[in-house]
């Protein structure tokens, strides 16, 4: 069931969280499917979530497609916090590509990117180490399979293009998380004095364990989610 804090209680918690963010030196945000419901993409465990509907024998309802979905106010707020230096690192489990569309910097020209994608994104394909291609449309496959397209990066002095086979970047359930992203996320959580989770139940491992690293190392953990989680958020208590 969804939980909604009374307006006065929610306002108090928001003010406490804002003060906690202001007083912290290394803030890491963790995002799950819940932040994209406002963009028309269902989550997993909510009342109209993918798994909830499947348990009822019903098909999940999408208000939009990945191609047409646009970043929500939450996506844009996170980008704003990153640009002013408050958000030091972002860890996302989402595959909808909305953080990319919001303008979050990825790899190009960024020695250490300010975020890690632990689910990757539907409109992207890649051939390491040359380039990632972000498409306007969903690539159409998953499980790191060839997409049928070739890398067009031209080699030095204008010689022929690379022509390596591009693959999708969507992880299937049995696929391991990308090593570089997972390492960056782990390092960021160890440095953090505050981890804030948004729209995730923290049940998918190992990404769900990452915010707990901050707490175990003496930092703060704040959970923002419309469903209860197994973990405790202390002062402010979990925001619903």
Secondary structure by P-SEA (a helix, b strand, c coil): ccccccaaaaaaaaaaaaaaaaaccbbbbbbccccccccccccccccccaaaaaaaccccccccccccccccaaaaaaaaaaaaccccbbbbccccccccccccccccccccccbbbcccccccccccccccccccccccccccccccccccccccccccccccbbbbccccccccccaaaaaaaaaaaaaccbbbbcccccccccccaaaaaaaaabbbbbbbcccccccccccccccc
